Amino acid sequence: MNTANLQLEGLYLVIAAMHETMIRKGMVTREEVDDAMRAAEQTAMNDNRSIENLRPAERDALAFPARLLRMANATVADDGALSFSALARRVGSVKMPYDDLR
């Protein structure tokens, strides 16, 4: 596997852990984190190049970080964290088709 991919996986887990810490400390709510990640995904997907120039797999790659962090926010494990692979599987299982591909 590409080292950069592993670094990104680690970064996503760090961000998810920071979100959880901020929620536990009362700095933000789970809903606020979800809203922020939803807005980030929409910003990425509403960029015209996303629709016009990117294949569906590339669109998924662009949206993946926000989707994974939303999933991490919605799925709190007993120990406070899920593995990257578990989160990624969940993201893939709930992904909807793009409007322009239906």
N, C-alpha and C positions, 0 to 999 in steps of 0.2 A: 504494500500500500504506500502511496505517496506520503511523505513526511508532512507535507502541508495539510493534507486531509486529517491526519492524526492531530495536528496542532489545532485545527478548526474544531474537531470533535471535543478536544479538551477545553477550548474557549467557550463553546456552547454550554458545557457542563458547569464551568465557572460562572457564567452569566446566570444560569438557572439557579445555582446555589446562592448567588447574590440576591436574586429576586426573592428567594425563600427567606433569606436572612432579613431583608427589608420588610417583608410581610410579617414575620414573627416579631420584629421590633415595632411594628405599628407605623412604619414610615410610609407604606403604601398598602393598598388593599389588593387582594387577589384579582378583583375586577379591574382595578387600575392597570395592573400588569397586563392582563388580558387585552384591555383596550389599547394599550401602547403597542403590543405585539401585533394586534389586528391592524392597527393603523400603519405599522411598518410594512406588513405584508401587502396591504392595499396600495401603499405608495410604490412599492417595488412592482406590483402587477399593473398599476395604472400608467406606468412609464410607457410611452408609445412604442419604444423599441421592444418592449416585452411582447407586445401583441404582434407587431409587424415583422420583426426580424429574428425572433427566437423560436426554436422548436419547443414542443411541450416539455421535453426533458430539461431543456435549459430554463424554462419558466419555473419548473419545479425546483431546480437548483437555486434559483433566485429567491423563491419563497420559502425554501426549506428552513433557514435559521429562525425566522419568525414563527413558522408552524411548529418547529420542534420546541421552541421556548414556550409557546402557548400550551403545548401538550404537557411539558414539564410543570407548568403552572397549574394545570388542571388535574394532574395526576401526582399526588404527593404520596410517596411510599412511606412505610412505617419508619424507616431510618432516615427519611428526609430526601432521598434521591433515588432515581431510577438510572439504570445504565443507559449509555448512549444508544446501544443497539435496541434496547427495549423501547425507548422513546422513538427512534427512527421507524421501527416496525409499526408503532401506533400511528405515526404521521402518515405512513403509506397506506394504512388500512382505512383511513377516513378521508383521504384525498378525493375531491370531487372533480369531474371532468370540466374543462374550460368551456365557457359559453360559446366561443367561436368554433369549437370542435364537436358540438353536439349535432 
